[in-house]
Amino acid sequence: MAKDNAPQPEGRQPISPAKRKRLQTAFQYGAKSSSEGNYDYATEMFLQCVKGDPGNAIYVQNFLGNLQKKYSNNKKGSRMAGIKGAGAKGKIKKATLQKQWDAVLTEGLAMLQLNPWDTSTLLSMGTACENLEYDEAQLVYLKMAMDANLKDPDVNRQCALALAHQGRFDEAIVCWTRVLQAKPGDEEANRAIGDLTVEKTIHRGGYEGADSSKQVRAEDEAPVNPGLVRTPEQQLQKAIDKDPENVSNYLELANLHISARRNEEALKVLADAQAVAGGDLSIREQIEDLEITQLKEQVAIAEQQHRKSPDDAKSKELYDRYRAELNAREIQVLAARVERYPTNVGLKYDLGLRLKRARNYKEAITMFQKASGDPQRRGIVLLELGQCFQQIKQYKLALDNYEKAVEAIPDKDEDSKKQALYLAGRLAEGLKDLAKAEKHYTALAGLDFGYRDVAERLDKIQSGGDG
């Protein structure tokens, strides 16, 4: 029947609308306070956000970014961080050994308030996020560890593994190169660089016939910025350094990074722009859109890997996890925008689709009902409503919506009309209303006699079978 009857990945479940709204409010207060220099209050607000949604990379970025500003980017944090944080670090170590990952995050947040550059804590947070499947948040902590100690081989090794896991091959190679600089001849680093160089080229579709990583590397390398001529990116960075309050320079630089598919760099620039602009909504939405783009790329890479090895349980698990993570993030972003733009029925429809995909049928019904006033989508919305009502066993409401969908879906959308007729026929048949079932199957057969098993079902009803 409907596609949504297929098993769906569990993944990180979306938080409730009430909690989501509360966290967004705290985030807005935090962003405003941080931009005004009230770092302690901003820390309280961002801490609420991170504790409430620990896998949200934007919350983690702003929590750490505010602490960096609080300590004037001194790379050491509080003067008494070592003494005051001794207890927290002991608890982090104990929780890590016992694999109590939520406890690692809780104690880690306490330690980072004292010193956001504490490398061992950041690495522990990265490990906890990895085990809790908070992939984007994991990278935020690891990149902060690199900001604290860029040349540390252990930091770069852990970051490289995380980046490669997410299909971000170029960044992973850079980290492995730093490992080699610190530990010449490191076998794992040498092997990983070769493998990732081939892998990234295959995914980009450039050298699928390459025989070795050496061949790929030779073909892929090109001189960058010869001479002393500044690139557009360097020129914009210089302009930002000269006038750090000019938001337009940040946005232009972020767009250059996006055009070159340097999404991580673009996110960092946009986060800086947001801090300067005091939580500007348009910048926040650019960040959200870019995060979703990154997740979609991860899903595409994971899907490609799964297709290569369809019997590999690990590749399927990774693909399902990334799909669930993407859907959860889209729900979070769309829910906030629905509140922000209450007259936009398109957003309500899109949110309904994601809620349905997450099997949150009751909330999906609410969103689809609010979107049903759009005459362009009315038929499709009714079809979605029918499927949601059927999932919660409200069969009469489901059939009513299927039948209304048949009437509302335009003839040019033949696939959706056929699906509505089939679902209406199947449900009527299940409810023992054979007259209605025959009516819908007959209409469907008139459009497409070979559609699924409609011919057999119609024959059975007309011959007096029980369906």
N, C-alpha and C positions, 0 to 999 in steps of 0.2 A: 504494500500500500504506500503510504507516505514515506519519503526518504528518512524522516526523523525517527522512524521505527528502528533504524539501524543503531547498533551500540555507539554511544558517544563517549569520548574520553572524560574521565573524572576531572583531573586537573585541579587548579586552585579555584575554588568556588567564588562567585561574586559576592561582595558584601551587601547587606541589606540597604535599601534606598535611604532609610533614616540615618544609618551609620555613615553611609557615603556622603550624605549632605552635611553631617556634623564634621566629618573630616575635611571636606572642602572648605567649610567655613573657617575651621582652624588654620587651614593652609593659607587662606586669604589674609587672615590676621597675621600669620607668621611672615608672609612675604612683605606685607606693609610695614610691620615692625622692623624687619631686617633692613629694609631700604631706608628707614628713618634712623638707623643706628641703635635701636633698642634690641640688642642681640640676645639678652637673657630671656625676655618675654618671647621673642621669636623662637628661641630654643625650646621653650615650653610648648609652643604651638606645634612646631615641626615634630617634636618628640611624640606628641599625641598622634600625629599623622602616621609616623613610621611604626609606632606600636600597634595602631589600628589596622594598618595595611602594610606589613613589612616587606612585601614583594613589589611595592610601588617605587620604581626607580626615581621618579620625579620627587617624591617625598624624601627619599634618601639623599638625593643630590642637594636639595635645598637645606636639609638638616646639616649635612657636612659643610656646604658652602657658607652657611650662616656662622658656623663655628670657626671656619677659616678667617672670616672677617672679624669675628669677635677677638681672636688672638693675633690679629694683624698679620696673618700668614707667616707667623714666626717659626713654623715647623716643629714647635716644641709644646704648644699648648700652655696649660697652667704651670706656674712655677713649682707647685707642689704636686703635680700630676703623678709622679712616681710613687710618692708616699700615700697620697689619698687613693690612688687607684690600685694599690697592692691587693686589697681584698677582692675587688672586682676581677682582677687578672687571675687570682687564684680560683675564683668561681668559674671563670671562663675555661680554664684548663681542666678543672674537674668535670664540667658539663660536656666538654669536647670528648674526653675519655669515655664518658658514659653515653655519648651520642645523643644528648638531650639538646637538640638544636635550637628549640625555642628559648631555652635557658641561656644558651650561648648568645643569642641575639639580645636578650634582655640585659644581661650583664655587660655585653659589649657596648650597648648604647650608653650605659652608665660610664664606662671607661672613656669612650670617645668624647663625651661632654667635657672631660678633663684634658684630653689630648687627641684631637681628631686625626693626628698623624701617627698614632701608635701602631707600628707595623704589625706586630704579632696579633694585636686585637683585630685589625682590619683583615688579616689573613684568616683568622678564626671566623670572622663574620662571613667572609667569602665561602669558607667550607660549609658553614651552617646553611647559607643561602643555596649552595649547590645541592645539599641533601634535601632541602625543603622545596627545591625546584623553583627558586626565585632567581631565574637566570639574569635578568636585567639588573636587579639590585645587586647580585653577586659582582657584576662587573664594576658597578659604581664603587663598591668597597675596595676592590682590587686596584682600580685606577687611582684611588686615593692613596693606597699603599705605594703605588709607583710614584705618585707625586711626592711622597715622603722620602722615598729612597729609590730613585730611578734605576740605579745600577745593581741593586740587590738581586742576585741570581734566583733566590727562592721566590721573591715577589714576582719576578718576570716569568719564572717557570709556571707558577700557579695561574698567572694571568694568561699566559700563552695557551695552556690547556683549556681554560674557560672560553677564550676567544675561538679557538679551533672547534670546540664543541658546538658553538653557535654559528659556525660557517664563516667567521670573519678572519679569513686566511691571511690577508696582508698584515693586519695588526698582530696576529699570532706570530708571524715570521719575524716581525720587528722585535718582539719580546724574546724569542728564541735566540736572535742575534745578540741581544744584550747578555743572555746567559753564556753564550760562547765567548763574549768579550771578557766576562768575569772568570769563566772556567774554560780556557782553550782546550779543544779536544773532547768536550762533553759529548758522549755518544748519543744520548737521548736528544740533545739539541740538534746535532748534525742530522740525525735520521729524520727528526720532525720537520726541519727546514726543507729537506728534499721532498718528503711526502706532501707537505702543504703546498709547495710550489707547483707540483703536478696537479694536486687537487684543485687549487684555485683556478688554474688554467682550464681544466676540464669543465668546471662549473661555469666559467665565462664563455665556454664554447670556442675558444680560440685555437687550441692545439691538441685536439682530441687524439691525434695520431702520434703525439710525441713519444719517443722511446725511452726517455730518461728525464730525470729532474734537471740534469745538466743542459739537455737540449732545450727544455722549456725555459730555463732561466736565461739562456743565451738569447732566445728569441723574444723574451718578455722584457728584457732590460732596455732602457733608452735613456739618453742623457737628459738630465733635468736642470733647467735654469742655468745654462752655461754663462760664464762671465759674471758681471756684477749687476745685470739688469734685474730689477725687482719684479716678482710675479704680482698679479693683481691682488692675491691674498696677502702678500707681504706689504703691499702699499696700503691696503685697508687696515692691517694690523698696526702699521705705523700711525695711521690716522686715529685709530682707537687709542693708542698709547698717548697721542698728543691731546685728544679731546675725548676722554672716557665717558662723558655724559651724553655724547651724540649717539642716540640709539640707531639711527639709520645706517651708520657704518657697520654696526654689529649685524644688522639684518642683511645687508648686502654681502658681508663676508659669509654668513651662514648660507645664503643662497648659492654662493660660489662652491662651498663645500658640498652642498646637496647636489648641485649639477655634476660634480666630480664623484658622487657617490661616497663621499667621506662623511657618512651620517653621524658618526661618533663625534667628530670635530664640530659638525654643525650643531649638535645638541649642546655641546659645551658653550659655544658662542651664544646660542639662544638663551641658555641659562644665565649667562652674564648680562645679556640684553634685558632679560626679565628682571634681574636684580636692579639694574639701572632704572628701568621704567616703572618700578614699584608694583610688580605683579600685573602688568598689562594683559588683558584677556586675549587679545589677538596673538601675542607672543606665546602665551601659554598654549593656545590652540595649535600653533605651529609646532611646538614641542610635542604635543600629544599626537598630532598627525605623523610626525617623523618617527616617533616611537612605534606607532602602529605599522608604518612602512617597514621598519626594521624587523618587527615580529612577522610580518607577511613574508619577508625575504627568508627568514629562518624557517618558516613553514614550507616555503617552496623548496629550500635545500633539503629539509628533512623528508619531504615527499619524494624528491628525486632519489634520495638514498634508499627509501623504502621500496620504491619501484625497482631499483637495481637488485634488492634482496628481499622480495616479498615474504619469504619464510623466516626472516630474521626477526625474532621477537623484540630485540632491543631497538632495531630501527623503527619498528611499528610503534613501540612505546614512546620513543622520542618524537615521532611524527604526531601521535595523538596528544602528547603533552604540549607541544608547541601550538597545536590547533586550539586546545583548551585555554592556553595562556593568552593567545590572540583574542579569542572570544571574550574572555574575562576582562581584558583591557578595553576592548571596544565597548562592552557594556558599561564600564566605569566612565569612559569618556562621553558616550552618547547620553547616559543618564544625566550627567552634569549639564550637557548642552540642551537637553529637553527642558530642564528647569530654567536654563538661561534664556532660551528662545521658545517660550510656550506656544507660540502660534505656528511654529514650523512642524507641520504634520509629517513631513518626510523624515525628520529625525525620530519621531515617535514610531514610524513604521520600521526604520532601520534598527531601533532599539528592540522592538518586538521580535524581529527576526533573530537577534542575538540571544534574547531571553528564551525564545523557543529552542534554539540550538543548545542552550544550557539546561534544557528541560525544566525551566522555571515557567510552567505553562500559565499559571494564574496571573503573574505579572505581565506575561506576554499578551494575554487576553486584554488586560487593561490598556496596554499600549496600542494594540491593534484596533480596539474600539475607539480610542481617541484619534486614530489615523483614518478611520472609515469615512470621515467627512470629505476626504480628497476624492473628487470624481474620477481623476486619472487612475487611481489605485484601488477603487472601491471593490472591484471584482476579486483582485488578488488578495486584498485584505480579508474579504469574506472567506476565501479559500483557506487562508492561514488560520482564521478564527475557528473554522470548522475542524481543522486538524487539532488545534489546541483543546477545544471542547471535547473532542473524541478521546484525547489523551487523559483527561480528568473524568472520563466516563459520563459526561453530560451528553448522552447520545442524541436526544431530541434537539437540543440546541445545535449540536454538530450537524445533523442532517438539515436543519433549517438554514444554517449558514452555507452549506454546500449547495443547496437548491437556489439560494439567493445569488451565490457566486456564479452558477450556471447562467443566470439571467443577466448578471452585471458584467461578466467578462466579455470584451468585444470579440467578434468573430475572427479578427485578424490574429488574436492570441490563441491560436488553435490548441497548442499544447496544454495551456492552463485550463481551457474549457474542457478538453478531454479528461484531464486529471480530475476536475471537479465532478464531471458526470460519473466517472468510474468510482470515485470515493463515495459519492451519493448512492450509487447502485449497491456497492458493497455493504455500506452501513444499513441501507433499507433492507437488504437481504438478511443481514445479521439480526435486524429487529423483526424479521418475519413479515415485513410489509412487502409482499412479493409484487403487488401491483405497482408500487413506486419503483421497486428495483427493476422490473421489466421496462417501465417507462424510461428510466435513465439509461439502462443498457441499450435499449432500442435507439435512443437518440445518439448514443456514443457509436453504435454500430453503423449508423447512417453517416457519421463523420469518418470513422476508421474501423472497418470490420475486423482488421487484424490487431487491434489494440489489446495487448496483454491476453487475458483469457476471456474476454467479453463474449465471444461467440459461444464458447462452451457453457458459460453461465446462463446466457440467454436461452440456449437450447434446453438446459436442465429445467429452468423455470417454466418454459412453454410446454415441456413434456410432462410436467407435473411433479418434478423432483423437488426435494426439500432444500436444495442449494448447498 
